[in-house]
Amino acid sequence: MQIWVDADACPVAVKEILYRVARRLQLNVTLVANQLMRVPASPYIRALQVAAGPDMADAEIVRLLAPGDLVITGDIPLAAQVLDNGARALNPRGGFYTADNIAQQLSMRALMDALRAGGVDTGGPAPYSQADRQQFANQLDYHLARYAKK
């Protein structure tokens, strides 16, 4: 199993958790971003820079992932593509995207986009908290214990 990270907007705390997991479990973690990223020296951690442009990192992740891989992303359309390709997707706040919830999340995203386009201030996401970090770490650990050995 490979872990792919949609790294441009990924919280630093999530990256740090993933670095520790990569070293501890000897799992490959690849951060994909439009910008050059510095990562710790490790045979299990690498950064992949893609061309600048909308959704370039997303397209590269989808192109490279394999069924059973795990993708860390807050991007709902990317998560939908990941699921369509037989991989799993986890957001940085510790929520898994699933076949049961992805359609609803895509619809909510489209609604929020329409509201913003109409001039409605929808606010932004809550700041990333210690509880979010803990939830992410717990869900990642659960997933790895369940699927990494298969």
N, C-alpha and C positions, 0 to 999 in steps of 0.2 A: 504494500500500500504506500502510495505517495501522498504527501500533503502539499497542496497548492494554496498559495495565499494571494488574494487580490490585494496587493500591498500598498497601493497609493494612498488609501484612506484608512488603512488598518491601524488601530491604536497601538502605541508602543508597548503597552502592557501585554497585549495579545502576542505580539512578536516575541517578547521575552519569554512568555510561557512556551511558545512553540520552539524556541531555541533550546530551552531546557529539555523538552520532550524529545527533540531530535537527538540530542546527545545521549540522554538516558536510555532511550529505546532503540537507538541506532536506526531511526526512521528518516527518510529523505524528506526535507522540507524545502520547497522552492518558492521564493517570493517573486512575484511578477509585477513589474511597475513600469510606468513611463519614464521615471527618473532613475538615476543611478542610486542604488541602495548599498549601504555598507552593512555587512553581516559578519557575525563572529566567524573566525577561522574554524572550520569543521568540515570533515568529509561528508557530512549529512545535511549541511545547510548551504544553499546557494541563492544568489539573486540573479534574476533574468530581466534585463532591461529591454523593453519593446519600443517601437517608434511612438512618438507623441501622437495623440489623436484620441477622439472618443472611442471607447470600447476596444482599444487595441490590446490592452492587457487581458480583457475578458476573452477576446477571440483567441489569444494565444493559449490561455488556460484551457479553453474548450478543445482546441486543436491537440493539446498534449495529454490531456487527462485520459485515464483508462477506467473502465468499470471497477468499482470498489475503492477508487481514490477518494480522498476527502478534500473539499475546497472550503477555505475560510473566506467568507465574503459578506458584505452588507448589501450587495447589489442584487436585488430581487430578480431582474431579468437574467442575470448570469446564473443565479441559483436554479432558475427554471431550466436553463440549458444544461447545467450540470446534472440535474435529476434526469432529464431526457437522455443523457448519455450513460446512465447507470452508475453514476458516482453519487456521493453524499455531499451535502452542503450545510455548513454551520455558520451562523452569524457571530460577530465578535461579542455579542451580549449573551451568547450561550443558547440560542434557539436554533433547532434544526429545521431546515426547510424540508418538507415532505410532500409526497403526492397528495396528501389530504389537505395541506394548508397553502400550497403555492398559488393556486388559482385565486384564492381570497386575497393573498398578499399582493398579487399582480393587480387585481381590481382596486384595492385600496391605494396602491401606488398611482394608478391611472387617475383615480378620483382626486388625490392630493395634487397631482400635476395639473389637472384641469382647474382646480381651485386657485393654485398659484398663478396659472396663466390668466385667470380672470381677475387678478389683483388682490386676492385674499391672502392675508398674512397667516400662514399655517404654522408658523414657528419652526423650530428645528428639533432635532432629537435632544433628549435630556443628556447632560454631560455624562461621560463614561465614568462609572462609579466602581468602588471596591466590590459592591455586590455584583455588578456586571462581570467584573474580572473573575470573581469566585464562581459565578454561574458558568462562565465560559470554561474555566479550568475543570470544573466538575463534569460538564457534558463532554469535553474532550477526553478526559480520563475514562468516562463510561464507554464512549465510542471505541477508544483504543483497546480497552479490556475486552470488549465484545467482538471487534472486527480485526484487530491487528494480527491475531494469531491464525486467522482463516487462510 
